[in-house]
Amino acid sequence: MNVWETAEAFREEVREFLDRELPPQARFDHEFTEDEELWALGYEFTRKVAQRGWIGLTWPKEYGGLGRSFADRLVLAEEIGRREAPLINNIGWGLAAGSLLAGGTHEQKLRFLPPIAKMETFWAEGLSEPDAGSDLAGLSTTASRRGDEWVINGQKTYTTWGTRADVLYLAARTDPDAPRHRGISIFCLDVHTPGVTLTPMWNIAGGRQNHTYLDDVRVPADMLIGEEGRGWDFIMRAFYESGPTVATYTVIERQLAHVVEYCRTTTRHGRKLIDDPVVRQQIAEIALAAQAERLLAWERVADAVHGRPPAFGGAIGAVVNKEHRARVAQVVSEIVGPLGLLAGHHDDRLPFGGELPDWFLRSFGNHAGGTSQVKRMVLATRGLGLPR
């Protein structure tokens, strides 16, 4: 079988696993809840995935992976997303693992990757800063070498899962005289190290993020990932090294299924919503959004399989997803009308059980990896060669 046929065979294996191992009550969006019972189910489920070797699915076997294709990786992400399965620790098996694979030493890969693959360490990220916004190259956190240690000072923000993490994937400036995109290095920082303080930062959809303060935090020299000053390159390459780790369009696919069912069973002005030509056009817009994102994701897999650089600086998929989420929530709100403003928790009297307000609020959680405006700049400058 070729790589695509193998991936479809793997899809059946993943579906059988989910049918067997995923409890219905375990489905939750771990960016927007602090429910401890749900989090316990998330840990339990993720460890079951880890036991099958699927956390490091595409990694080399010597580092705890299975050496499978990027197509398999996206199939896994699609099926996990469609079932809303709580696969946690995506900073670990995505961003951190990608950077380690891209630039870590052999010893670092042996040290850090197997515990991630086994779900023994939980990672959070320390990239964004309050004064830099989406301009990661503008970070001001510093790391100064003192003997066998680095001393780190600065502040991070939007640290999702920081209070649950064991390790922080931290970017700091190690050469203040280097150009903005150089002189940045990546560290593996134990979050329990003296000098690390986290304070809550609640988002509008109910999840906790954090402000992270770093005051004379001492980090052993061997906790620097790869070469000093190459952090920007490692961050940019991270997700390409480990393959597509999430299928964001599955959120829209799930929402589309709910909308179609709602319109088939709901009557307005004497006829079902599904028979209203305006509503049908709105449903079609949602379907096209999901399909466009899926095609872009599979194009990225094809690029990885054939060794091609991603089109438009790798930014187009991010732009489309970040802008689709809010647009879809708006379109669904227009279809449902004022009743959709009422929030509930699995309330059968309300459209979609009262979850539509959450769809809308969560759609604006689009700053991770850079806002759509920043990604449009990348698309324009790196993809189209336009001047800044």
Secondary structure, DSSP 8 states (H G I E B T S, - for coil): --HHHHHHHHHHHHHHHHHHH--GGG---TTS---HHHHHHHHHHHHHHHHTT-TTTTS-GGGT-----HHHHHHHHHHHHHTT-----HIIIIIIHHHHHHH--HHHHHHHHHHHHTT---EEEE---TTTTT-GGG---EEEEETTEEEEEEEE---TTGGG-SEEEEEEES-TTS-TTSSEEEEEEETTSTTEEEEEEE-TTS-EEEEEEEEEEEEEGGGB-SSTTBHHHHHHHHHHHH-----THHHHHHHHHHHHHHHHH-EETTEEGGG-HHHHHHHHHHHHHHHHHHHHHHHHHHHHHHT---GGGG-HHHHHHHHHHHHHHHHHHHHH-GGGG---SS-TTSGGGGTHHHHHHHTT---TTS-HHHHHHHIIIIIS----
